[in-house]
Amino acid sequence: MPTQPTFRVEQTRHISEFPGPRSRELAARREKVVAKGVASTVPFYAAENDGGILTDIDGNRFIDFGSGIAVTSVGASDPKVVSAVQDQVARFTHTCFMVTPYEGYVELAEKLTELTPGEHEKRSVLFNSGAEAVENAIKIARVATGRTAVVAFDHAYHGRTNLTMALTAKSMPYKHGFGPFASDIYRMPMSYPYREEGAVDGVAAAKRAITMIEKQIGADQTAAIIIEPIQGEGGFIVPAEGFLPTLAAWAQENGVVFIADEVQSGFCRTGQWFAVDHEGVVPDLITMAKGIAGGMPLSAVTGRADLMDAVHPGGLGGTYGGNPVACAGALAAIESMVDYDLNARAQSIEDTVMTALKEVAGEVDIIGDVRGRGAMLAIELVQPGTGESTKEPNPEAAKAIAAACLKEGVIILTCGTFGNVIRLLPPLVIGEELLRDGIDVFTTAIRQVAATSA
Ligand SMILES: Cc1ncc(COP(=O)(O)O)c(C=O)c1O
């Protein structure tokens, strides 16, 4: 039997005024010292974050359907994570693994060998952010293959550093004005079932991309294919069945490194340890971050030993990569994922939320698509049509629904190339009652916005 998570903060929604006086005061201070380029979704400032509730410094309690962008799957103050982190902080905060190694790093690498797909021999290397993991996966693939070209996909998001901006598809806000970008990156069409013109199944969509790779780059020039098994920022796009296995098989036949970027979809988020597990795909390299460490900044690349060990000693690393406190957080978070059986919980979240979303999608004509897996779920909003949806993106509706939810005390995030997708990423430890309360608010907001835009 899984252990039930316990919470310090009352797990109910409570809104008086927001932003309240203390948040307004902080906003004024922020204005004078924080760069405008870093924007925040909500106008209030956090006081506590526990389970499914985030409180602000004015005493409001919000339901958190964003998890700090898919990070706090075990909650933002899971008792096991808190105690492991406190214990490690008291022993030492840092040595730099490249100078003096420590057990937590090795133990976490052992865990990643165990949890990531495939029974082959593996190696891991740890970093701080998702973008850093992606950059390093590309470095490893290039050294291991002796090739340079890298394939990424339409709607992809891989980060904000120079190489990962080049891999990312969307210009505004991620790339706009920040070029020139890293070279030898090629973008291929994604399998996007809702927006596919005509009947293109997953295998056909993969073959379409493969033909383009062969013609435009050449298989023997291609170091790696990098893909999010479920695209995150691009709109929670779940490729059609067969897309990922067909690409992975082609990569294997051609000595191309298949990299699954599971930064957003990993660690129980989709109801499996990794999103590739849904189709039994075994990537050569896998990038992980976000949910891995209960909120501590940590990322990893795990992959085939022969590829990982192709890099010369000293070629990989960084001052803070695999920081001991972050490793302690990750080991504890993984333990909690097992104890609470968060894969099962993600699946039950899917049942509850999908039922509600499908019901509302049948009533309104601004929901073009309902999709996702586990607790990585989304609706794509379109302009109201007559009868059949027009598929014309409706980012205004997404914004209006998000604003209406926030007013009622539910934090939700938008995403998508067209800004017209609302994504739900609740902490996996959220209680059922709180989840249903948040979903009621969400579906009510959808109905209201649909009624006003009809
Ligand atoms: C799939 C994917 N890759 C990479 C990243 C970049 O991660 P980070 O923001 O930790 O650099 C993200 C972040 O949203 C992501 O979703």
The ligand as an SDF file (V2000), in Angstrom:
LIG
                    3D

 16 16  0  0  0  0  0  0  0  0999 V2000
   11.4580   19.6550  -22.4990 C   0  0  0  0  0  0  0  0  0  0  0  0
   12.2950   20.7060  -21.8530 C   0  0  0  0  0  0  0  0  0  0  0  0
   13.6180   20.7200  -22.0730 N   0  0  0  0  0  0  0  0  0  0  0  0
   14.4260   21.6280  -21.5070 C   0  0  0  0  0  0  0  0  0  0  0  0
   13.9140   22.6050  -20.6920 C   0  0  0  0  0  0  0  0  0  0  0  0
   14.8290   23.6200  -20.0760 C   0  0  0  0  0  0  0  0  0  0  0  0
   14.9050   23.3920  -18.7180 O   0  0  0  0  0  0  0  0  0  0  0  0
   15.4690   24.5500  -17.7380 P   0  0  0  0  0  0  0  0  0  0  0  0
   14.4360   25.6160  -17.7180 O   0  0  0  0  0  0  0  0  0  0  0  0
   15.6270   23.8450  -16.4260 O   0  0  0  0  0  0  0  0  0  0  0  0
   16.7640   24.9840  -18.3230 O   0  0  0  0  0  0  0  0  0  0  0  0
   12.5470   22.6310  -20.4380 C   0  0  0  0  0  0  0  0  0  0  0  0
   11.9590   23.6740  -19.5780 C   0  0  0  0  0  0  0  0  0  0  0  0
   10.7860   23.9790  -19.6060 O   0  0  0  0  0  0  0  0  0  0  0  0
   11.7150   21.6650  -21.0360 C   0  0  0  0  0  0  0  0  0  0  0  0
   10.3930   21.6520  -20.8300 O   0  0  0  0  0  0  0  0  0  0  0  0
  1  2  1  0
  2  3  1  0
  2 15  2  0
  3  4  2  0
  4  5  1  0
  5  6  1  0
  5 12  2  0
  6  7  1  0
  7  8  1  0
  8  9  2  0
  8 10  1  0
  8 11  1  0
 12 13  1  0
 12 15  1  0
 13 14  2  0
 15 16  1  0
M  END
$$$$
